Structures are given as C-alpha cells and as structure tokens.
C-alpha cells in the first residue's frame, strides 16, 4: 500500500497533477475571493506551460543524465582479466510492458527499451555470468505479465541462455529492486557484498546507485536510454511540446524520489 500511495503522491506533484489539483480547488472555490481563485488558475496554466518548453525539459532531465555520465566515468567496468569480479548484471524494470492475455502475445518495448537491449549486449560481451531481471507490477490484473518475465522473453530472443537469467518479479519500486535483488543473489551466491553492473536509464541512474549501494552492493553503473542530446533547434522547435512535458515530469519524479531517499530512514531502521 505504501508504494502505491507514494506513486500517487509523486504524480500529484507532477506538472499535470498540480494543474489538475490547483484547477479543481480553484473551481470549487476553496481559495476564497474570486481574485485569488483566478490567480491560482493562472498559476496552474503557467506552470504547465513552462514545463512543456523543450528548454526546461532538457535542463531538468539533462542534469540527471550528465550526472549519470560522470558516475559511469568515475566507476569504469573492471577489465575481464582483472581480479575484480562482476557477479551479475542487474536490469531494472521500466523498459517494456509484459504480455497481456488475449490482447498482446509478446512483450512491448517502450521508450526505455534500451535497458534490456544493452543489458543483453553486456552479457554477450562476457561482463558477468548471470543476469538479474528485476521488475514487478502495480496492476493486480492477473492477465498482465510482470515485467521481469517479459524481459526474459526478450533476453532469450537475443541469445542469452535461460540458465543465466534470474527472475525477480515482485518489486514495484527502485528500493524494492535493491532489496529483492540482494535476497535473490544471496540465495544463489551466499551472503556478502556482491558486485553488479547496474543497467537502467541515465535519468534514473543516480537514485538507483544510491539504493543499491545502501543495500550493500558494489555498483558499476551502465547508463542507457539517453534522451537529451543538446542538439541545435529551429525556432519552432522551442515551442511547448508534449515530449518536453514528459521530460520535465520524468525529471521531477526523479528529484522527488531522491527526496524520499534522503528522508526515508528505511535502512537505518533495519529495513535492509
């Protein structure tokens, strides 16, 4: 229940969530005088407009992706002939939607599908002997397949052998990804500090590394799904766009997730 409540709270603080909440409260007259209601309505529209600007979306998401680039540069993957051993490649959910009985017979890659594709390439390069596919679902509909199983179908189509794949299909948040992956690798390899190559989208890397390090892993970050290219744009490409709103929303979700990480104290209370 806590994971679902957190998800909805973060959505409410997104540009679209704020627009809906402020507009609704203003229309219902909960801000007193008509002048104040109008100010709130204008504020709701303005913040949605601002976060729909490509320059704003690129700035917010680009900062996260640049941080991921620096993390990857500071922690290069050890050479295969070195004494340092990478125990597993860990692929976080978010790159595809699983099969849906009677509607979709195969998994469906989404905008973050680079995660699973690049993870398959890492395995075939010999980075680690096993791969953890970590991703459950919020939706309780039994016809919907958990994402980890969808990733397994993709990995096997890419030539990764089934015996190399470890399935973690219960987690719904990055925090749960870390804890359940630790338990899974602990069962397979024994307790202790395990070394992983962590594969996720660049914008999600900073928060993911923090959670997995808190869970006791030595982490080598491998970023995928790089969205902000800082390319030159024509004038009309600077106008508000749905894609820019999506970038802003994704970035705000990450910043709010970091705030949750900072104040949660879950690990300090013995949750990990």
Secondary structure, DSSP 8 states (H G I E B T S, - for coil): -HHHHHHHHHHHTSHHHHHHHHHHHHHTTTTSSHHHHHHHHHHHHHHHHHHTSHHHHHHHHHHHHHHHHHHHHHT----TTSS----EEEEES-SEE--BTTTBSS-EE-TTTHHHHHHHHHHHTTS-S-EEEE---S---TTB--HHHHHHHHHHHTT--GGGEEEE----SHHHHHHHHHHHHHHHH-SS--EEEEEEEHHHHHHHHHHHHHTT-EEEEEEE----------GGGGS--HHHHHHHHHHHHHHHHHHHHHHH-TTTTT--
